[in-house]
Amino acid sequence: MRQIAGVVVVVLTLWAGLRLAGSGPEIWTTWEPDGCSTYNCYCEAIRPQLIRQTIATESNLGFATVALLIAGGLAGARTHRHWLAVGALGATALGSAFYHASLTRVGDWADLMGTYGLAILFATYAALRRWPDRSTWIGLIASAVLVGCGVQMAVARELQQLVFAVLILAAIVLEVNAPGAGARRIWLWAGLACFAIGAMVWIGDATGRLPCWPDAPFTWHGLWHLLAAGAAGLLCRYHLIPNKYDA
């Protein structure tokens, strides 16, 4: 309980800091803009201040919360795999928050790199279960894929959704072919279900099938962030905490 209380305090402090700093002067006008800085892609008012989209920025605290819970030991003994998850979740939170605060091209790059990193992380966990004696090669391949994704985002950003889909598919294929995880699979299915619901929300929002209220106190895109963070937390629970009933 002490760790959970500590995480709650840290997250609330971060939220208060974002809310206070967010109304500061806008500094992004000289940065190369993303297309969503002129066309409202996320159905949230774009404000002339330091944090241009408040809800889409603050909702990334969901990823930060999961990272802090793992760092605090709530996912078992902290091994290098735990710290990899903390790093990937932290990068996702920072990248997406930076993007929605700035709505710039470099922010878009940081946002997708965090998203790619999480998909690669879960693919890596599955690969390590399948080939536990090849961890060095798996780490090198994962790093090379992440670098390749960074290049793609720099030169062919229009392929980002296709690349993300390929990474998700690769993670699923590796998981299907990995040794069984016994009773833990309930967390895998829960994580995938949470992600699927989030993806449907994202698609409905992006295609205009969901109603748009730009000045609402919460947004569909913010809900997508929270559902994606929840899915990541459930998948980390699956990969990082062994169950005594596992085969």
C-alpha positions in Angstrom: 0.0 0.0 0.0 2.9 2.4 0.7 4.2 2.0 -2.8 0.7 2.6 -4.3 0.2 5.7 -2.1 3.6 7.0 -3.3 2.7 6.5 -6.9 -0.6 8.3 -6.4 1.2 11.3 -4.9 3.8 11.4 -7.7 1.1 11.2 -10.4 -1.1 13.9 -8.8 2.0 16.1 -8.5 2.8 15.6 -12.2 -0.7 16.3 -13.1 -0.8 19.5 -11.1 2.6 20.6 -12.6 1.3 20.0 -16.1 -1.9 21.9 -15.4 0.0 24.9 -13.9 2.7 25.0 -16.6 0.3 24.3 -19.5 -1.1 27.7 -19.5 2.3 29.3 -20.0 3.3 31.1 -23.1 3.3 29.2 -26.4 6.9 28.4 -27.6 6.1 26.2 -30.6 5.5 28.8 -33.4 9.0 28.5 -34.8 9.0 24.7 -34.8 8.0 22.8 -37.9 4.2 22.1 -37.4 2.5 18.8 -37.7 -0.6 18.7 -39.9 -2.8 18.3 -36.8 -1.8 21.8 -35.6 -4.1 23.3 -38.3 -6.5 20.4 -38.8 -7.9 19.2 -35.5 -7.2 15.5 -35.7 -8.1 14.7 -32.1 -11.3 16.7 -31.5 -9.8 18.8 -28.8 -9.5 22.6 -28.8 -6.0 23.7 -29.8 -5.0 26.5 -27.5 -2.2 29.2 -28.0 -0.3 28.2 -24.9 2.6 25.9 -23.8 0.4 22.8 -23.8 -1.8 23.1 -26.9 -4.0 20.1 -26.1 -4.5 19.7 -22.4 -6.5 16.5 -22.2 -4.5 14.6 -24.8 -1.3 15.6 -23.0 -2.4 14.9 -19.4 -4.0 11.5 -20.3 -0.5 10.2 -20.9 -0.1 10.1 -17.2 -1.7 6.6 -17.5 1.6 5.3 -19.1 3.6 7.1 -16.4 1.4 5.5 -13.7 2.1 2.0 -15.0 5.8 2.8 -15.2 5.9 4.0 -11.7 4.0 1.0 -10.4 6.6 -1.3 -11.9 9.5 0.8 -10.7 8.0 0.7 -7.3 8.1 -3.1 -7.2 4.4 -3.8 -7.8 5.3 -6.1 -10.6 7.7 -8.3 -8.6 11.4 -8.2 -8.1 12.9 -5.5 -10.4 15.1 -7.3 -13.0 16.5 -5.8 -16.2 13.2 -6.8 -18.0 11.2 -4.7 -15.5 13.5 -1.7 -16.1 13.1 -2.2 -19.9 9.3 -1.9 -19.3 9.7 1.2 -17.2 11.9 2.8 -19.9 9.5 2.0 -22.7 6.4 3.2 -20.8 8.2 6.3 -19.7 9.3 7.0 -23.3 5.7 6.5 -24.5 4.3 8.9 -21.9 6.9 11.6 -22.6 6.8 11.2 -26.4 3.0 11.4 -26.7 2.8 14.2 -24.1 5.4 16.2 -26.0 3.5 15.7 -29.3 0.1 16.8 -28.0 1.7 19.7 -26.1 3.5 21.0 -29.2 1.7 19.5 -32.3 5.1 19.6 -34.1 6.8 17.2 -36.5 9.5 16.3 -34.0 6.7 15.7 -31.5 5.1 13.3 -33.9 8.4 11.4 -34.3 8.7 11.1 -30.5 5.1 10.0 -30.1 5.4 7.2 -32.6 8.8 6.1 -31.3 7.3 5.5 -27.9 4.4 3.6 -29.4 6.7 1.5 -31.6 8.9 0.9 -28.5 6.1 -0.7 -26.6 5.2 -3.0 -29.4 8.8 -4.1 -29.8 9.1 -4.6 -26.0 6.3 -7.1 -25.9 7.6 -8.9 -29.1 11.0 -9.1 -27.3 9.5 -10.6 -24.2 7.8 -13.3 -26.3 11.0 -13.9 -28.3 13.0 -14.3 -25.0 10.5 -17.0 -23.9 10.9 -18.8 -27.1 14.7 -18.5 -27.4 16.0 -17.9 -23.8 19.6 -18.7 -24.8 19.7 -16.0 -27.5 19.0 -12.9 -25.5 21.9 -11.0 -26.9 20.8 -11.5 -30.5 17.2 -10.7 -29.6 18.3 -7.5 -28.0 20.4 -6.5 -31.0 17.6 -7.3 -33.4 15.0 -5.3 -31.3 17.4 -2.3 -31.1 17.9 -2.5 -34.9 14.2 -2.6 -35.5 13.7 0.4 -33.3 16.4 2.4 -35.1 14.8 1.4 -38.4 11.5 2.7 -37.2 13.1 6.0 -36.3 14.4 6.3 -39.8 11.0 5.5 -41.2 9.4 8.2 -39.1 12.0 10.7 -40.4 11.6 9.9 -44.1 8.3 8.1 -44.6 6.0 9.1 -41.7 2.9 8.3 -43.8 3.7 4.6 -43.2 3.4 4.9 -39.4 0.0 3.0 -39.1 1.2 0.2 -41.4 4.5 -0.1 -39.5 2.7 -0.2 -36.1 0.3 -2.9 -37.4 3.2 -5.0 -38.6 4.9 -4.7 -35.2 1.7 -5.7 -33.4 1.3 -8.7 -35.7 4.9 -9.7 -35.1 4.4 -9.6 -31.4 1.3 -11.7 -31.7 3.0 -14.3 -33.9 5.9 -14.6 -31.5 3.6 -14.9 -28.6 1.6 -17.7 -30.3 4.8 -19.6 -31.0 6.3 -19.1 -27.5 6.1 -21.7 -24.8 2.9 -21.7 -22.9 2.5 -19.4 -19.9 -0.2 -21.4 -18.2 -2.6 -19.5 -15.9 -1.0 -16.2 -16.7 -2.7 -16.1 -20.1 -5.8 -14.5 -18.5 -3.7 -11.3 -18.3 -2.7 -11.6 -21.9 -6.3 -11.9 -23.1 -7.3 -9.0 -20.8 -4.6 -6.8 -22.2 -5.5 -7.6 -25.8 -9.1 -7.0 -25.1 -8.3 -3.6 -23.5 -6.1 -2.7 -26.5 -8.8 -3.8 -29.0 -11.4 -1.6 -27.3 -8.9 1.3 -27.3 -8.2 0.8 -31.0 -11.9 0.9 -31.8 -12.2 4.2 -29.9 -9.2 5.6 -31.8 -10.6 4.5 -35.2 -14.0 5.9 -34.3 -12.5 9.2 -33.3 -10.1 9.5 -36.2 -12.8 8.7 -38.8 -15.5 10.9 -37.3 -17.8 8.1 -36.4 -17.8 9.2 -32.7 -19.3 12.6 -31.8 -16.9 15.5 -31.4 -17.0 17.9 -28.5 -13.7 19.9 -28.7 -14.3 21.8 -25.4 -15.5 18.8 -23.4 -13.7 18.0 -20.1 -12.5 14.7 -21.6 -12.0 13.4 -25.2 -12.1 10.2 -27.1 -8.3 10.4 -27.7 -7.7 10.8 -24.0 -9.7 7.7 -23.5 -7.6 5.9 -26.1 -4.5 6.9 -24.2 -5.9 5.5 -20.9 -7.1 2.2 -22.5 -3.7 1.8 -24.2 -1.9 2.4 -20.9 -4.2 -0.1 -19.2 -3.5 -2.7 -21.9 0.2 -2.1 -21.5 -0.1 -2.6 -17.7 -2.0 -5.9 -18.2 0.6 -7.1 -20.7 3.4 -6.2 -18.3 1.6 -8.1 -15.6 1.5 -11.1 -18.0 5.1 -10.9 -19.0 6.8 -9.9 -15.7 5.0 -11.7 -12.9 5.2 -15.5 -13.0 2.2 -17.5 -11.6 2.7 -20.4 -9.2 0.2 -22.4 -11.3 2.1 -21.9 -14.6 3.0 -25.0 -16.5 
